[in-house]
Amino acid sequence: MAVKGCLACIKYMVLLINFVFWLAGVALLSLSIWMYVDTAAYLVSDHNDKFFVSIYILMAAGSLMTLVGFLGCCGAMQESSCMLGTFSTFVILIFAAEIAGAVYGYSHKDEVKTALTKTVTNMVKNEYSVQDAVTLAVDAMQQKLACCGATGISDWENSSFNNKNKESGILSVLSISYKVPPSCCKTDDSVGCEAATNIVAANTFTNSLYSEGCLSKITEKIEKHLFTIIVAGISIAVIQIFGFVFSLVLCCAISGRDY
Protein backbone atom coordinates (compact mmCIF):
# COMPACT_ATOMS: atom_id res chain seq x y z
CA MET A 1 0.00 0.00 0.00
CA ALA A 2 1.34 3.38 -1.00
CA VAL A 3 2.18 5.94 1.64
CA LYS A 4 -0.17 8.90 1.99
CA GLY A 5 -0.25 12.41 3.36
CA CYS A 6 2.98 13.78 4.79
CA LEU A 7 4.79 10.51 4.11
CA ALA A 8 3.90 10.81 0.43
CA CYS A 9 5.52 14.26 0.43
CA ILE A 10 8.59 12.78 2.12
CA LYS A 11 8.66 10.00 -0.46
CA TYR A 12 8.81 12.43 -3.37
CA MET A 13 11.29 14.56 -1.46
CA VAL A 14 13.50 11.49 -1.10
CA LEU A 15 13.09 10.78 -4.80
CA LEU A 16 14.14 14.33 -5.67
CA ILE A 17 17.11 14.33 -3.27
CA ASN A 18 18.28 10.93 -4.46
CA PHE A 19 18.03 12.04 -8.07
CA VAL A 20 20.11 15.10 -7.22
CA PHE A 21 22.50 12.79 -5.31
CA TRP A 22 22.81 10.63 -8.44
CA LEU A 23 23.47 13.72 -10.57
CA ALA A 24 26.10 14.84 -8.02
CA GLY A 25 27.79 11.45 -8.34
CA VAL A 26 27.86 11.75 -12.13
CA ALA A 27 29.20 15.32 -11.80
CA LEU A 28 31.92 14.27 -9.31
CA LEU A 29 32.96 11.35 -11.52
CA SER A 30 33.10 13.63 -14.56
CA LEU A 31 35.04 16.28 -12.60
CA SER A 32 37.63 13.77 -11.38
CA ILE A 33 38.10 12.33 -14.88
CA TRP A 34 38.51 15.86 -16.28
CA MET A 35 41.08 16.68 -13.57
CA TYR A 36 43.00 13.51 -14.38
CA VAL A 37 43.00 14.15 -18.12
CA ASP A 38 43.86 17.82 -17.59
CA THR A 39 46.96 17.03 -15.49
CA ALA A 40 48.02 13.54 -16.60
CA ALA A 41 49.04 14.98 -19.97
CA TYR A 42 51.84 16.83 -18.14
CA LEU A 43 52.78 14.52 -15.26
CA VAL A 44 53.84 11.31 -17.00
CA SER A 45 56.79 10.60 -14.70
CA ASP A 46 56.90 7.62 -12.33
CA HIS A 47 56.91 9.82 -9.19
CA ASN A 48 53.41 11.31 -9.22
CA ASP A 49 51.42 8.68 -7.26
CA LYS A 50 50.91 10.96 -4.25
CA PHE A 51 49.34 13.60 -6.47
CA PHE A 52 46.96 11.29 -8.36
CA VAL A 53 45.79 9.26 -5.36
CA SER A 54 43.32 12.03 -4.41
CA ILE A 55 41.91 12.02 -7.95
CA TYR A 56 41.51 8.23 -7.85
CA ILE A 57 39.60 8.58 -4.56
CA LEU A 58 37.28 11.13 -6.20
CA MET A 59 36.68 8.76 -9.11
CA ALA A 60 35.77 5.96 -6.71
CA ALA A 61 33.49 8.25 -4.66
CA GLY A 62 31.73 9.54 -7.79
CA SER A 63 31.17 6.00 -9.09
CA LEU A 64 29.81 4.84 -5.72
CA MET A 65 27.55 7.87 -5.39
CA THR A 66 26.11 7.19 -8.84
CA LEU A 67 25.23 3.61 -7.90
CA VAL A 68 23.95 4.52 -4.44
CA GLY A 69 21.83 7.38 -5.81
CA PHE A 70 20.19 4.96 -8.22
CA LEU A 71 19.59 2.54 -5.34
CA GLY A 72 17.95 5.30 -3.29
CA CYS A 73 15.65 6.28 -6.18
CA CYS A 74 14.57 2.66 -6.65
CA GLY A 75 14.01 2.23 -2.92
CA ALA A 76 11.80 5.32 -2.73
CA MET A 77 9.82 4.38 -5.83
CA GLN A 78 9.18 0.81 -4.64
CA GLU A 79 8.81 1.91 -1.00
CA SER A 80 11.36 -0.71 0.01
CA SER A 81 12.60 -0.27 3.56
CA CYS A 82 15.50 -2.63 2.82
CA MET A 83 16.76 -0.59 -0.13
CA LEU A 84 16.25 2.70 1.72
CA GLY A 85 18.09 1.34 4.76
CA THR A 86 20.95 0.19 2.54
CA PHE A 87 21.02 3.61 0.87
CA SER A 88 21.19 5.39 4.24
CA THR A 89 24.04 3.12 5.37
CA PHE A 90 26.01 3.80 2.19
CA VAL A 91 25.44 7.55 2.53
CA ILE A 92 26.97 7.49 6.01
CA LEU A 93 29.92 5.42 4.76
CA ILE A 94 30.52 7.78 1.82
CA PHE A 95 30.26 10.80 4.11
CA ALA A 96 32.79 9.26 6.52
CA ALA A 97 35.12 8.41 3.62
CA GLU A 98 34.91 11.98 2.33
CA ILE A 99 35.84 13.38 5.74
CA ALA A 100 38.72 10.90 6.02
CA GLY A 101 39.89 11.80 2.52
CA ALA A 102 39.76 15.52 3.30
CA VAL A 103 41.76 15.02 6.51
CA TYR A 104 44.30 12.84 4.67
CA GLY A 105 44.65 15.36 1.84
CA TYR A 106 45.13 18.28 4.24
CA SER A 107 47.66 16.43 6.40
CA HIS A 108 49.69 15.30 3.34
CA LYS A 109 49.49 18.50 1.30
CA ASP A 110 53.18 19.30 1.87
CA GLU A 111 54.18 15.81 0.73
CA VAL A 112 52.06 16.19 -2.40
CA LYS A 113 53.64 19.57 -3.13
CA THR A 114 57.13 18.11 -2.65
CA ALA A 115 56.33 15.14 -4.88
CA LEU A 116 54.91 17.46 -7.56
CA THR A 117 58.03 19.67 -7.46
CA LYS A 118 60.27 16.61 -7.70
CA THR A 119 58.26 15.20 -10.60
CA VAL A 120 58.25 18.35 -12.77
CA THR A 121 61.91 19.15 -12.02
CA ASN A 122 62.95 15.60 -12.88
CA MET A 123 60.96 15.70 -16.12
CA VAL A 124 62.66 18.94 -17.21
CA LYS A 125 66.22 18.26 -16.09
CA ASN A 126 66.64 14.50 -16.51
CA GLU A 127 63.92 12.98 -18.69
CA TYR A 128 63.28 15.55 -21.45
CA SER A 129 64.82 14.39 -24.76
CA VAL A 130 65.55 11.03 -23.11
CA GLN A 131 61.99 9.64 -22.91
CA ASP A 132 59.68 10.43 -25.81
CA ALA A 133 56.52 10.47 -23.66
CA VAL A 134 58.07 12.97 -21.24
CA THR A 135 59.35 15.14 -24.09
CA LEU A 136 55.86 15.40 -25.57
CA ALA A 137 54.35 16.06 -22.12
CA VAL A 138 56.79 18.85 -21.27
CA ASP A 139 56.32 20.48 -24.67
CA ALA A 140 52.54 20.37 -24.23
CA MET A 141 52.84 21.75 -20.69
CA GLN A 142 55.09 24.66 -21.71
CA GLN A 143 52.94 25.64 -24.67
CA LYS A 144 49.55 25.28 -22.96
CA LEU A 145 50.58 26.91 -19.66
CA ALA A 146 52.88 29.52 -21.28
CA CYS A 147 55.89 28.60 -19.14
CA CYS A 148 59.49 27.42 -19.49
CA GLY A 149 61.34 25.00 -17.22
CA ALA A 150 60.28 23.87 -13.76
CA THR A 151 61.07 27.04 -11.83
CA GLY A 152 62.32 29.08 -14.80
CA ILE A 153 64.34 29.10 -18.02
CA SER A 154 67.64 28.48 -16.21
CA ASP A 155 66.51 24.92 -15.36
CA TRP A 156 67.45 23.97 -18.91
CA GLU A 157 71.11 25.03 -18.49
CA ASN A 158 72.28 21.80 -16.82
CA SER A 159 69.60 19.51 -18.20
CA SER A 160 70.00 16.28 -20.18
CA PHE A 161 68.67 18.23 -23.16
CA ASN A 162 71.76 20.48 -23.11
CA ASN A 163 74.16 17.68 -22.21
CA LYS A 164 73.18 15.95 -25.43
CA ASN A 165 73.84 19.17 -27.34
CA LYS A 166 77.27 19.56 -25.71
CA GLU A 167 78.18 15.98 -26.51
CA SER A 168 77.25 16.54 -30.15
CA GLY A 169 79.42 19.68 -30.25
CA ILE A 170 76.59 22.17 -30.82
CA LEU A 171 77.44 24.24 -27.73
CA SER A 172 81.08 23.27 -27.27
CA VAL A 173 82.34 26.73 -28.25
CA LEU A 174 79.67 28.65 -26.35
CA SER A 175 80.19 27.13 -22.89
CA ILE A 176 78.36 29.98 -21.17
CA SER A 177 75.27 29.49 -23.33
CA TYR A 178 72.60 26.82 -23.57
CA LYS A 179 69.56 25.81 -25.60
CA VAL A 180 65.91 25.66 -24.59
CA PRO A 181 63.15 23.67 -26.35
CA PRO A 182 61.10 25.46 -29.02
CA SER A 183 58.04 24.96 -26.78
CA CYS A 184 59.46 27.73 -24.54
CA CYS A 185 58.89 30.15 -27.41
CA LYS A 186 56.01 32.61 -27.29
CA THR A 187 53.57 31.76 -30.05
CA ASP A 188 53.08 35.43 -30.97
CA ASP A 189 56.79 35.99 -31.65
CA SER A 190 57.74 33.26 -34.11
CA VAL A 191 60.29 35.48 -35.89
CA GLY A 192 62.65 35.86 -32.94
CA CYS A 193 62.03 32.45 -31.44
CA GLU A 194 64.37 30.31 -33.51
CA ALA A 195 67.41 32.37 -32.55
CA ALA A 196 66.21 32.68 -28.94
CA THR A 197 65.90 28.92 -28.40
CA ASN A 198 69.21 28.08 -30.08
CA ILE A 199 71.46 30.18 -27.84
CA VAL A 200 70.45 31.55 -24.43
CA ALA A 201 73.22 33.39 -22.59
CA ALA A 202 73.39 32.37 -18.94
CA ASN A 203 70.97 34.44 -16.80
CA THR A 204 70.04 36.59 -19.81
CA PHE A 205 66.59 35.76 -21.17
CA THR A 206 65.02 37.08 -24.35
CA ASN A 207 61.50 38.51 -24.60
CA SER A 208 60.73 35.84 -27.18
CA LEU A 209 60.65 33.16 -24.47
CA TYR A 210 58.26 32.45 -21.61
CA SER A 211 59.98 33.50 -18.39
CA GLU A 212 57.75 31.94 -15.71
CA GLY A 213 58.36 28.39 -14.51
CA CYS A 214 55.77 25.67 -15.02
CA LEU A 215 55.56 24.67 -11.35
CA SER A 216 53.84 27.92 -10.39
CA LYS A 217 51.42 27.54 -13.31
CA ILE A 218 50.58 23.94 -12.39
CA THR A 219 50.15 24.90 -8.72
CA GLU A 220 47.75 27.66 -9.77
CA LYS A 221 45.78 25.19 -11.88
CA ILE A 222 45.62 22.68 -9.01
CA GLU A 223 44.42 25.38 -6.61
CA LYS A 224 41.59 26.19 -9.02
CA HIS A 225 40.72 22.48 -9.13
CA LEU A 226 40.86 22.38 -5.33
CA PHE A 227 38.43 25.29 -5.02
CA THR A 228 36.02 23.51 -7.37
CA ILE A 229 36.32 20.34 -5.28
CA ILE A 230 35.65 22.22 -2.03
CA VAL A 231 32.52 23.86 -3.44
CA ALA A 232 31.33 20.55 -4.88
CA GLY A 233 32.14 18.75 -1.61
CA ILE A 234 30.13 21.17 0.52
CA SER A 235 27.17 20.95 -1.87
CA ILE A 236 27.30 17.15 -1.93
CA ALA A 237 27.60 17.00 1.89
CA VAL A 238 24.39 19.06 2.26
CA ILE A 239 22.60 16.75 -0.20
CA GLN A 240 23.88 13.70 1.68
CA ILE A 241 22.61 14.95 5.04
CA PHE A 242 19.14 15.71 3.70
CA GLY A 243 19.08 12.44 1.76
CA PHE A 244 20.04 10.44 4.84
CA VAL A 245 17.47 12.12 7.13
CA PHE A 246 14.51 11.88 4.72
CA SER A 247 15.40 8.34 3.62
CA LEU A 248 15.66 7.20 7.23
CA VAL A 249 12.29 8.79 8.08
CA LEU A 250 10.64 7.14 5.07
CA CYS A 251 12.34 3.83 5.84
CA CYS A 252 11.06 3.85 9.43
CA ALA A 253 7.55 4.82 8.28
CA ILE A 254 7.44 2.00 5.72
CA SER A 255 8.82 -0.51 8.23
CA GLY A 256 6.21 0.57 10.81
CA ARG A 257 3.42 0.29 8.25
CA ASP A 258 4.52 -3.20 7.18
CA TYR A 259 4.39 -4.39 10.79
TAKAWO-V630796 format. One record per backbone hydrogen bond with DSSP energy under -0.5 kcal/mol. NH is the residue of the N-H (numbers start at 0). CO is the residue of the C=O. Records with the same first field share a line. If there is no record, write none. Layout:
BEGIN
NH = CO / CO
END
This chain:
BEGIN
6 = 3
8 = 4
9 = 5
10 = 6
11 = 7
12 = 8
13 = 9
14 = 10
15 = 11
16 = 12
17 = 13
18 = 14
19 = 15
20 = 16
21 = 17
22 = 18
23 = 19
24 = 20
25 = 21
26 = 22
27 = 23
28 = 24
29 = 25
30 = 26
31 = 27
32 = 28
33 = 29
34 = 30
35 = 31
36 = 32
37 = 33
38 = 34
39 = 35
40 = 36
41 = 38
42 = 38
43 = 41
47 = 44
51 = 47
52 = 48
53 = 50
55 = 51
56 = 52
57 = 53
58 = 54
59 = 55
60 = 56
61 = 57
62 = 58
63 = 59
64 = 60
65 = 61
66 = 62
67 = 63
68 = 64
69 = 65
70 = 66
71 = 67
72 = 68
73 = 69
74 = 70
75 = 71
76 = 72
77 = 73
78 = 74
79 = 74
80 = 78
83 = 79
84 = 80
85 = 81
86 = 82
87 = 83
88 = 84
89 = 85
90 = 86
91 = 87
92 = 88
93 = 89
94 = 90
95 = 91
96 = 92
97 = 93
98 = 94
99 = 95
100 = 96
101 = 97
102 = 98
103 = 99
104 = 100
105 = 101
106 = 102
107 = 103
108 = 105
111 = 107
112 = 108
113 = 109
114 = 110
115 = 111
116 = 112
117 = 113
118 = 114
119 = 115
120 = 116
121 = 117
122 = 118
123 = 119
124 = 120
125 = 121
126 = 121
127 = 122
129 = 126
130 = 126
134 = 130
135 = 131
136 = 132
137 = 133
138 = 134
139 = 135
140 = 136
141 = 137
142 = 138
143 = 139
144 = 140
145 = 141
146 = 141
147 = 211
152 = 210
154 = 151
155 = 152
156 = 153
158 = 155
159 = 124
162 = 158
163 = 159
164 = 160
165 = 161
166 = 162
167 = 163
168 = 165
169 = 164
170 = 164
171 = 168
174 = 172
176 = 173
177 = 199
179 = 196
183 = 180
184 = 181
185 = 207
188 = 185
192 = 188
193 = 189
195 = 191
196 = 192
197 = 193
198 = 194
199 = 177
200 = 198
201 = 175
203 = 200
208 = 205
209 = 183
212 = 150
213 = 148
214 = 149
216 = 212
217 = 213
218 = 214
219 = 215
220 = 216
221 = 217
222 = 218
223 = 219
224 = 220
225 = 221
226 = 222
227 = 223
228 = 224
229 = 225
230 = 226
231 = 227
232 = 228
233 = 229
234 = 230
235 = 231
236 = 232
237 = 233
238 = 234
239 = 235
240 = 236
241 = 237
242 = 238
243 = 239
244 = 240
245 = 241
246 = 242
247 = 243
248 = 244
249 = 245
250 = 246
251 = 247
252 = 248
253 = 249
254 = 250
255 = 251
256 = 252
257 = 253
258 = 254
END
